[in-house]
Amino acid sequence: MKLSLMSVYRLRTALLICFIGLTLFSGLTITLLSLRLSYTARVNYTQEVGHLLTQAVTLKVESFLQEAEDVIEVTDRFSFKMENEKVNYSLLLNNLAHSLIVNHNLGTTIYTEEKTGYTLRLSLDEKPGFKYGPKSPSRFSESSVYTEKDVIVQEIIPNPSGTFTLKSYSYPDFPQKPFSVDANGGYDYRKRPFYLQGKAQPVLKKGEWTNCYNFEKNFKEIRTGLFYSTGLGNDKGELFAVLAMGISTEWISGYLNEAMQEIHKKGISAFIFERLPDKSKKVLAHSLITDVFPKDQDGNTIYYSLPKDMKDPAIEKMILSIPDSMLNGLELHGDFEKLFHFDVDGADHVGIIKTVLPGTSPDWYVCLYVPEKVLFSNAYWHFYLAIGILALVMVISVVLSIILARSASKPIESLVLLSQKIGKLDFTHKVRADSKIIEIKNLAHSMNLMQIGLQAFTQYLPKDVLKSLFDAGTGATPGGKEKDVAIMFADIANFTHYSENLSPNDLVLQLNEYLGCFSSVIIRNQGTVDKYIGDAVMAYWNAPRDCDDYAFQACKTAIQGLQKLYFLQEKWSRLNKPIFKARVGINKGSVVLGNIGTEEHLSYTVIGDNVNLASRLEGLNKVYGTTIIISEFILKACGVRLVTRPIDLVGVKGRDKKIMIHELLGIAGETSESIIKFSVEFKKAFDAYSKKEWSIGLSLFETLANENPDDKLSRIYVDRCKEYLNNPPDDSWDGGHQYHDK
C-alpha cells in the first residue's frame, strides 16, 4: 500500500484514539513486543558492528602483511646485488632500515647466509611511552617517529668453535662502532622455522608466510609472531641466503584494542585465531590485549595460546562451537559473516565469525562475541515503561504517537545525512528506497542516482577540485591563476609499433596496466593525474592542493614508477606480451592553473610554456637514448638529493632560450655505488667537453662508451669530440644544440 504524508498524519490520529482503550492484555503484548524488537535491534547492531570491525581488521592486516611482503620482494630485486660472491651489505641494510623507519609497524628483519650462518638482524628501538593504552600515542599512525639512530642492527658472526659472536649497533654506526659485543651471545638462525621455510622454496619463487609460533628468549622485542621469508640466490642460481621479516601478534592485539575503543560499546569483545595445518586452533590476538592471555612463569604475556588456556572461557566455547564445515565452506568468504549462539556456563552468548584472508596463508579468523544479557540490557527499561503505560493510558498514547512520528522522520533524517555526506564527497552512506511514503521513496531513489553520478564524476575530475566547488557553493567558471608546479609526462617508447601489431582489445588491456602503474604512484606521492593522452600520462604537483617539496616528489614518482613498471615487464615477459618501456620528462615553473575552456565545457588543467617544455623533454629521451630527463630548474630545486648526469644544453621548439637538461639516475642514498661512479665519471667528461678540451673529453667518453656499450649518450659525445677536433667551432659556440621538431 502506498501512503502520502497526509495519510500518515491521519493514521497517527486514528491510532491515538485506539490506544485510549488499551487494557492490561494489550500492555503485556506491547511489553513482549518491545523486548523482542529491542533484542532484534541489538542483534542487528552487533552484526553490523561485527561487519564493520571485521572489514576494518581485514583491510588493516592484509595491508600490513602486503607491506611486509613488498619490502622483502623489493629488497630481493633491488638491494641484494652480488659481485664476485660478495654481498653489498650497505645497500641491503639501507633499503631495510629505511623501510622500518617509513613504516614503524613493520617487525624484525633477518638476513642469514646459508654456508656460514652469518646473520644481520634489524629492528626498531621502542620509543619511551610508545605502548598500547587509551592515553598513549597511537601505534598505528601514518607518520613515523623514528630516525636512522633508532634502527638497531645485530650482527651474528660465526666462530671457529661453532658458537656465534653477537655485535649490536645503531644503524649509522654499522659496521665500525658496536655499542655491545657478546662473544657467545649469537644464535644459529639457520635452525629457525622461517629459515627452513625460505630455504625449502625455489630461489626465484615468491616468498611465503610461516604459521605463528613462540619465539626463543633472545627475541626480546617480539615474543610471538610469524615470518615472511624468501630464498636469495647467487649468480649461479644457488641458494645463498634467506631474507625474512617478522610480525608481532602483539601488534594485532593492539590494533584490535584501538578499533574496539572507537566502537565505545561495553561488553563486546573481539579476537583472532589461527587454524593450523593439523586443524588445531590457537588464539593470536584479543581486543583486551594482556587481560585474557595467560602468563608464563616470569609473568610475561603469552600472545599465542590454546583456547583452553585463555582466561575468558567464552573464547574456547565459541571456537569449539564452530564446525569445521563452516570454516571450510564459502559462507565465511568475501563480505559474509556468520552469526550464531553458544553457551558459556549457562550464560547465552552471540558470536560473529569471518575469515580475515580468504584462500590465503595464514589461515586466520576474526571473531566478535557478546553475552545475550548485554543485548537485553535496554529491554528491561522498556519493560518498566510498559508497566507505567498500563497505569497511564493517555501517556502511553502520547509516547507511541511520538514513536510513530519518529519512525516516519527517520528516512528523512537519513536523507539529510546523505545530502551532507554528498556535499563532502563522502559516498559511504547509503539509504534504502523502500519507504511506503511515496514522496520519501522517490526522493531517496533520486538522491541515490545523484550519488552514483557524482561518484563516477570524481573519476574524471580531481576530487579536490570538485570538493572546492561544493565548499564554495558556486559553479565552475572559466578562469585561472598563476602557480608554480612540477609537471611530468610519461610516454611509452615506440608505441606506434605496438598499436599496429596488437589487437585493439589486447592493446587496451595492456595499456590500462601501464597507465595504472604510473597513476597509483603519482597519487601516493601527492600528485594529480591531469589526463591520459593516448599512451602518455600527464601529471602535476602542488595543485590544486599545496604540496611540500613538490619537485622532489615528482622525481621520486618517476623512479618508483619505473621500479613498479619493472615488475609489470617481468609479468609481460612471462606471458609473451610486448614489453612497454617508458620515457619520462619532468620540469617545474610557473603555469596557468584553472578551468580552461568555455562555459559549455571546461577542463581543470595547467597550461603554459613550462608545460610544453616538460612534454619536449620527454620526447628528447628518444634523441639521447635516455629514460628520465629533468630540467635544470628541477635539479636546482632538489640539489644533491638526486643522482644525475648532464645531457646537453638544448633549445626546444617554441622556446628561444636554451636550458641545461639532465638525466635522472636515482635518489641519493638509494642508488648503487656503480651508478654513482658512472655519474661522477660522466660529469668529468662533460666538463672537459664544455671547456673545449676535445682530446681529454674524447678519451673519457670513449672509456665510458666501451664500459657501457648500450649508452647512446656516450657515443654521441664521442662523435661530437671527434668532429670538433677536426673542425673546431667558432667563438660563439655555447656547447648547446637547437631542436626544431617536437
Secondary structure, DSSP 4 states (H G I P E B T S, - for coil): --B-HHHHHHHHHHHHHHHTT--HHHHHHHHHHHHHHHHHHHHHHHHHHHHHHHHHHHHHHHHHHHHHHHHHHHHHHHT--EETTEE-HHHHHHHHHHHHHH-TT---EEEEETTT--EEEEEEPPPTT-SSSTTSPPTT-SS----GGGEEEEEEEE-TTS-EEEEEEEGGGTTT--SEEETT----GGGSHHHHHHHHS-TTS--EEPPPEEPPTT--S-SEEEEEEEEEE-TTS-EEEEEEEEEEHHHHHHHHHHHHHHHT-TT-EEEEEEE-TTS-EEEEEETTGGGTS-B-TTS-B-SSB-GGGSS-HHHHHHHHTS-HHHHHSSTTSTT--EEEEEEETTEEEEEEEEESSTTSSS-EEEEEEEEHHHHTTTHHHHHHHHHHHHH-HHHHHHHHHHHHHHHHHHHHHHHHHHHHHHHTT----------SBHHHHHHHHHHHHHHHHHHHHTTTS-HHHHHHHHHHT----SEEEEEEEEEEEEEETTHHHHHHHS-HHHHHHHHHHHHHHHHHHHHHTT-EEEEEETTEEEEEESSSS--TTHHHHHHHHHHHHHHHHHHHHHHHHHTT-----EEEEEEEEEEEEEEEE-SSSEEEEEESHHHHHHHHHHHHHHHHT-SEEEEHHHHHHHGGGEEEEEEEEEE-TT--S-EEEEEEEEETTSS-HHHHHHHHHHHHHHHHHHTT-HHHHHHHHHHHHHH-TT-HHHHHHHHHHHHHHHS---TT--SEEE----
